[in-house]
Amino acid sequence: MERYIRKSPIVSRCIFRVVLSSSSSSASLGSNRHKLVPRPDKKLFHNSSKNHENARNLARDTRMAGRRRFFKTVDVSPVSPPWETIKDSTDLQLLDNPISAGVDGSNSATNISLEIPTRSTMKQYLSSPALPSSTEQWYGVTLDGRLLKTPLGTTLSVPSLPLALAIASEWNDQGTSIKPAQMPLMTLVCTTLDQLTIPAVRERTVEDLLRYLRNDTTCYWADATEDRVLHRKQQKHWEDLHNWIDCELMGLGVKPARAMGAGEGLVMSRMRESKKFAGLPHSEELIDSAKAFLKECNSWKLAAMQTVTMEAKSFLVGMAIVRGVEGWVDSVEAKPQGKPNPFTHDTKKAVLASRVEEEFQIDNWGLVEGGHDYDRLNCSIQIHAATSLIQSIAFPYATSFNS
C-alpha cells in the first residue's frame, strides 16, 4: 500500500528534531494554544482569500503539488482523541485536508482504502502504551484557527505535543505554494489515522511486509572470493543486525537464511515444490515470530515499520528501528539485556545499512548529481521521520530527540 503522498526525489529539507527551551516548554504545556509565527519575508496569504468563504473554498481545492498557500498562521491546540466527537464548546472549526491524494477520486494514489475507520478500531489501534488512556492528551494542528482533518475526514490529532509541533512546523515552513514532499510526518500521521486503523488494510500491510522479509536485502551477501570489498562493507553494517535478530529477548530468536554470491541467491530464492513462495528459505519459526511481531504493533509502529521497510528494502532494518525505540524505553528503567540493537540511539546507522550496495556503486563509479544525491537525502528523510514518529509517541512529553 502506498502512502497518501508519494515520495519525491526533490526534497529540500525536513524537521527531524523538535527542541523546546525550558521556558517555552513549561509555557506550552500550561497553555491551550501554541502559535507559530509565519515568516514575514514571504507572501503567505492568497490575494483571493478576502473572506472566510473564499479561504474555505481554497482549502477544498483538490490539487496537491504547487497548491497556493491559503493560510496565514499555524497553531497547535489540545483536542479530543480522533475517535471522539469534538466538544460543542470548542471554538475550533474543522478544515478539510488540502493535500488529499486518491481519496478525492483521482488516480494520484493506489491501494488506498476509502473505508471510514470505526471508533472501536481507531481506539484499539491508536491507543499509546506509553500513557494510560485516562491521562493521555491529544493535540491537533490548526490553520488560521481551523482544525485540520485527514483526507478521509478524521480529526488530525496525535497523542504527543512534540509530534504536533513538528507537524505544525512542516505546515508553517511552506512558502507561497504547498509542497507535500516536504511534510513526511504529516504523511505518516494521515496514513496512520486513515489507513492503518482499518483491519483489512492492516492485514494487507502485514502480508506486504512479510514479502520483504522473504527477500530481505540484508540477507543477500556478496561472496568474499568474488568481491571482498563489498563483502566487508556488508559485514560491517549487517553482521550486528543479524546477531541481534537471533536474540530471543528483542529479536526473532532465529537467524535468517543468508545467500552468499549471486548464484547461490538465485538458486535459494527460486520457487519449488517444497516451497510455497519465492524468496529465501527462512525457517517457519522466524516467519511466525515476524508475523506475531507485526500483529502486536499499534498503528503508529506499523506506519513506521512500513516506511523504513519500503525505503531500506529490508524487514530486518525496519524491525530494528521499531524495537530500538522500545529498547530505549526499557533502558530508561533498567539495564537492557541480551545482544545490543545496532540502531538504538543511532538512526544514521540504519540509513547506512539501507544503502550499502548503492554507496558501494557510488564509490566505484561516481555520484550522479540530481539522482544519487537526492536518493541519499530521501532515504535519510524517510527513515528519520519514521523514527521521530515512534519516538514522539513513546516519549510524549520529551523536549528533544537524539537520532
N, C-alpha and C positions, 0 to 999 in steps of 0.2 A: 504494500500500500504506500503510495507516495503521500508525502505530507502536503498540506494545503498549498504552501508556497514553495515552488520548486527552487532548487539550488541554482544559483547563478555564479558563473566563474568570475563575474565582475563584482567584487565586494571590496569596499574601501576600508571599513573598519567596523568593529562591534564592541559592545561593552561586555567584558567577561568578569569584571570585578566591581563590586559595589562597596565603596568605602565611605563611611559616615563618621564625622567627627563626634567626639563625646558630647559636645553641646548640642549638635543638631540631632544626635540620636535620642537624647533624653527629651528634646522638644518634640521630635516627630512621634515618639511613642505616646506622648501625652496629648497630642492634638488630634483633631478629627480630619484634617486635610493637610497634605504635603504638596506645596506648589513648586513647580519647576518653571523658572522664568525663561521665556524664549530668547534666543539670541537676537539682539537688536540690529545686527548688521544684515539681516536677511528680510526680504519681503515675505512675511509669513501668512498674511491673511488675503484670501482671494478677493478681488475687487467686486465680484458679483454677489458676495455674501453680505449684503447690506442689512439683511434682517434674518430672523431666526428660521423662517421657512426656506429661504434660499440656502442657508447653511445646511439644513436638514436634507434638502434635495441633492446638494453636492455630496453629502456623506453617503447617500444611497447610490451614487454612481458606481457601476459595477466594474469600471476599468481598474486595472491594478498598477502595472508599471507605468511610471510617468504621470500618475494622478496628481493633480494640483493640491497643494496643502490647503485645507479648508478650515483649519482650527488655529487658534492663537495661543492658548495656554494648555498645559498638561498638568493634571493633578493626580494625587493618589488619595483614596478615601476608604475608610473601613466600610465593608458591606457584609451582607449575609452570604453564607455559602451558596454555590450556584444551584443547589437542589432546592433551595428555599425561595419563596416569593419575596421580592423586595418589599419592605415595610411601607405602608401607605404614608407614614410620617416623614419619609425621606424626601428631600427636595431635589434629588438627582434624577434626571431623565435618561432613558436608555437611548443609545446611539448605535445604529446598525454598523457592523464592521465594514469599512470601506475597501478592504483588500481580500474579500472572499473570492475564492477560485474554485470552479467546479460546482459549487453549491448554487450558484445563480443560473444554472442551466447551460453554461458554456462548456467547451471542451478543453479548458485550460488545466484540468487536473483529472487523473484517472484513479479508479479504485477508491473513490470517495463515497462513503455511505451517507445517504440523505435521511436516514432514520434518526428521529429525535431521541436522545437518551432519556431514560426514565429517572425519576427521583431516586428510586431504590438502587439502581445500578450506579448512578453517579455517587451516591453516598458510600456505597460499598467499595468502589474502586478509587475514589479520590481522598478518602479519609487518610490523614497523615499519621503514621505511627509515632511520630516524634512527640505529639501532644495529645492528651485526651480530647475528645470531641467537645466536651463541655467548656474547655478553656481555649479552644482553637479560635484564632482571629483571622478573618479573611479580608483581603484588600482588593479593591478594584481600581481601574485607571479611567480617568475622565478627560474628555477633550472639550474644552470650553464649558465645563460643568456638567456635561452629559456622560453617563457611564457607558463604557464600551461593551459591546456584545461580540460573541464569536460569530462566525459565518452562519451557523445553524440557529442563532438567536439565543444561545445560552449566555447568562451573565458572565463576563470575563472577570473572574475573581480567583485569587491564589491565596493559599494559607501561609504566606510569608511576606513580610514587609520588604526585605531586601529584593526579593524577586519582583514584587510590584514596582518598586522604584527602578529596577533595571529595565522593565518593560516600558515604564513611563519615559525613561531616558532614551530608549530607542525611538519612541514617537517624537519626543522633544528634539531629537537630533536631526529629524527630517528637515530638508530645506524647502525650497519652493515647490518641489514635487516629491511624492511619496515613493520610496524605493524599498519594497518589501524584502529584497535580498539582504538589506542591512538590519533586519529585525528577526534574527534567528530565535530569540527567546519568545517573541510573540508567536512565531510559527509553531514552536514546540507546545506552548500553552494551549493554543487553539486546537491543535491535533489531539492533545491530551483530553481536553474537555469535550470535544465534539465526537471524536472517533474512538478513542481507547476506553470510553465508558460504555460502549456497546458490546455485549458478549460475542456476537458474531464476528465483529471486527477484531476483537482480541484473539479469538480462536484463529482467524486467518493470519494475524500478525505472528502468533506463536509458531505456526507452521512455516511461515516465511523465514523466520529467524532460525529454525531448525535446519532448513535447507542451507543456510550459510554455514552452519556447523559441519555439515557433511562435506563441504568443500572449503573449509576454513583456510585462508591464505597462510596462516602461520604453521600449517601442517604440511605445506609443500616446500621442502628444503632442497637447495642445490647440493649436488654430490660434491664432496670435498675434493675428489680426484678430477672432477671436471671444471670446477670454478671455486677454488679455495677462498678467494676474496669475498665473494657473495656469501659463501657458507659461513665465514667468520662473522660477517655482519648479521646474518640471520641468527646465529648462535648468541651473539651479544644482546640482541633485542628480544629474542623469543624463548631462550632456554629457561630463564627465570619464570616466564609466564607459564610454560608447560609444567615446570616443577610445582608452581602454586596450584594449577588446576588439579594436580594429582593429590593435593592435600584434602583430606576429608572434612576438615573443620570449616573452611570457607570456600573451597573449590568444589570440584565434582567427584573427587575421590578416586578417579581413574585417569590415567594418562591417555590422551587422544592418540589415534593412529597417526603415523608420520611417514610420508613418502620421500625417499631420497633420490633426487635426479628426475629428469623429465620422463624417462622411460618407465621408471617404477611408478611415478604418479599417474601416468596414463593407464597402466595395467591395473593398478589398485582402484582407480575411480570408475572403471567400467561397470556397467550393469550386467549382472549374470543371474543364472537361475537361483543361486544360493543367496542373492542379494536383491531386495525389492526395490532399491533405489540406486541411482548413480551417485557416486561420491566415495569418499574414503570409508573403509570398513571399521568405523568406530564400534566399540562394544555396545551392546544393548543397555548395559548398566550406565554408561556415560550418556547415551541418548535419553534414557529415562530420568537421570538426575538433572540434565539440562532442561527437559520439559517441566519437571517439578519446580525448578527454579523460576522459570518464566510464569508458571501458573500462580506463584506466590507474589509476583511483582504487582504493586499497585500501578495505576495508570501513569503516574509520574516516572517511575522507574522504567516501565515498559517503553515509554516515549524516548527516554534517554538511551535505553538499550537498542532500540530500533535505529536511532540516529547514528550512534557510534558503530554499530554492526554494519550498516549500509555504507558508511564512509570508509571504514577500515577493511571492509570485505572479510570481517573476522568476528565470529560469535565470541571467541575467547577473549578478545580485546574488549568487546562491549561488556561482557560479564565481569571482567577485572575492574573496569571503570565503576560499574554499579556497586560491586562488592567492596571496592576500595573506599567508597564513601561510607558504607556500612562498617568497615573495619576502622575508619576514622572515628565513627561514633563510639565503637567499642573501646578504642584506645583512650578515649576521654575518661572512661570509668575504670578500666582495668588494662593491664598489660596484655597485648594481643599474643595469642599462642599460635603455634603451627608455623608453616612456611610463610614468609612475608609476601604480601601482594606487591608486585613491582611498580604499580601505578598509584599506590596510596600516597597522597600529598604531592604527586608529581604527574600531572596530566601531560606535560611535554613528552615524557617517556612514551605515553600511549600514542601520541602523534607520530613520534619517530618510529615506533613499532608498526604503525599503519602504513608507513611509506618506505620501508626498507628497500624493496626492489626498484621503486621509482627513483629514489635518491641514488641508488647504485647506477642506474642508467644515466642519470644526470651527470654523475661523476665521470662516467666513461665517455659520453657523447656531447655533454654540454647542456646548458639550460636554454630553452626556447622562451624568450620574453613574450608575455601575453598569453602563455599557455601553462608551462610548468610552474611559474611563479604564482599564478592565480590558483592552480590546483593545490599547491602547497598551502597557500593562505586559506582557501576554502576548507581544506581538511582541518586545519587548526581551529578555524572559527566554529565549525560544526561540533567537533569533539569538546572544545572548551565550553561551548554553550550548553551541551548536554550535561557536562559535569557541573556547571554552575546551577542548572535547574535542580538536580537532585541534592546538591549541597545546600541550596537555599531552603529546600523542603525539609531536609534533615536538621538544619540549624536555622529555624525561622526568625530568631532574634539576633543572629550574628551581625556584626557591623563590617566584617571584611572576610574574604575568602582567599586562600592561597592555592593556586593551581599551576 
